[in-house]
């Protein structure tokens, strides 16, 4: 006789072992390609401040949270990407973090598909509106 599973208010944990979800922050290194190429201290400081916001959100996202908190943090990743892409094209990595984390916060596959399409469209429109390199559009949509 099986016992019914009790649904908790917390969203699914990332990683199968405690703390393993933090390894994925390594992919945010791509945010620093542009600062390395520019060699400007002020630009580095701006990017470091943006990255500090991202890291704070990422660390907040990792422990089990309520689904609502996870949704807000995912929206924060995406909004951070939208706001900072004009400054640093490496901000497309924030779009990717938002998309990659969706399955841990949204249960419906149909909703995930709709959100991914919407994210790709909005990111592509912004990138094209800013007359950025088309490769940025292709890479962002591909990795999302």
C-alpha positions in Angstrom: 0.0 0.0 0.0 1.5 3.3 -1.0 1.2 6.5 0.9 0.2 9.6 -0.9 3.0 12.0 -1.5 2.7 15.3 0.3 3.2 18.3 -1.8 5.4 20.9 -0.2 5.4 24.7 -0.6 9.1 24.5 -1.7 10.2 24.2 -5.3 12.5 21.4 -6.4 16.1 21.6 -5.3 18.8 22.0 -7.9 21.4 19.3 -7.9 21.0 15.9 -6.3 23.3 16.6 -3.4 23.3 19.6 -1.1 25.2 22.5 -2.6 25.8 20.9 -6.0 23.7 23.6 -7.8 26.4 26.1 -7.2 28.7 24.5 -9.7 26.6 25.9 -12.6 27.7 29.5 -11.7 30.9 28.6 -13.6 29.1 29.3 -16.9 28.7 32.9 -15.9 32.4 33.4 -16.8 31.2 34.4 -20.3 29.9 37.7 -18.8 33.6 38.7 -18.4 34.7 38.3 -22.0 33.8 41.9 -22.9 35.5 43.5 -19.8 38.7 41.5 -20.5 38.7 42.8 -24.1 38.1 46.4 -23.1 40.8 46.9 -20.5 38.9 49.8 -18.8 38.7 50.1 -15.1 35.4 51.9 -15.0 33.8 49.2 -17.2 35.2 46.5 -15.0 33.7 48.1 -11.9 30.3 48.5 -13.7 30.4 44.8 -14.7 31.5 43.7 -11.2 28.5 45.5 -9.7 26.2 43.9 -12.1 27.8 40.5 -11.5 27.4 41.0 -7.7 23.7 41.4 -8.2 23.6 38.3 -10.3 25.5 36.3 -7.7 23.3 37.4 -4.9 20.2 36.4 -6.9 21.8 33.1 -7.9 22.7 32.2 -4.3 19.2 33.2 -3.2 17.8 30.8 -5.9 19.8 27.7 -4.9 18.3 26.6 -1.6 14.8 25.2 -1.7 12.4 28.2 -1.9 8.7 28.6 -2.5 7.7 28.4 -6.1 6.7 32.1 -5.9 10.2 33.1 -4.8 11.7 31.0 -7.5 9.5 32.7 -10.1 10.5 36.1 -8.9 14.2 35.2 -9.0 13.9 33.8 -12.5 12.2 37.0 -13.6 15.1 38.8 -12.0 17.7 36.9 -13.9 15.8 37.7 -17.2 15.3 41.3 -16.3 19.0 41.7 -15.4 19.9 40.3 -18.8 17.5 42.8 -20.5 18.8 45.8 -18.6 22.5 45.0 -18.8 22.8 43.6 -22.4 23.2 47.2 -23.8 26.3 47.5 -21.5 27.7 44.0 -21.9 26.7 41.5 -24.6 27.8 38.8 -22.2 24.6 39.5 -20.3 22.9 36.9 -22.6 24.2 34.4 -20.0 21.5 35.8 -17.6 18.9 34.9 -20.2 20.3 31.4 -20.3 20.3 31.0 -16.5 16.7 32.1 -16.5 15.7 29.5 -19.1 17.8 26.7 -17.7 16.3 27.1 -14.3 12.7 27.1 -15.5 12.1 23.3 -15.0 12.9 23.7 -11.3 10.2 26.3 -10.8 7.5 25.5 -13.4 5.8 22.1 -13.4 3.9 22.4 -16.7 5.9 21.6 -19.8 3.5 23.6 -21.9 4.1 26.7 -19.7 7.8 26.2 -19.9 7.7 26.1 -23.7 5.6 29.3 -23.9 7.9 31.1 -21.5 11.0 29.9 -23.5 9.5 31.2 -26.8 8.6 34.5 -25.2 12.1 34.9 -23.7 13.7 34.2 -27.0 11.5 36.6 -28.8 11.9 39.5 -26.4 15.7 38.9 -26.2 16.0 38.8 -30.0 13.9 41.9 -30.4 16.1 43.8 -27.9 19.3 42.6 -29.5 18.1 43.5 -33.0 16.7 46.9 -31.8 20.1 47.7 -30.4 21.6 46.9 -33.7 23.8 44.3 -32.0 25.7 41.6 -33.8 23.3 39.0 -35.3 25.5 36.3 -33.8 24.3 37.4 -30.4 20.7 36.7 -31.4 21.6 33.3 -32.8 23.7 32.3 -29.8 21.1 33.5 -27.3 18.2 31.8 -28.9 20.2 28.6 -29.5 21.4 28.3 -25.9 18.0 29.3 -24.4 
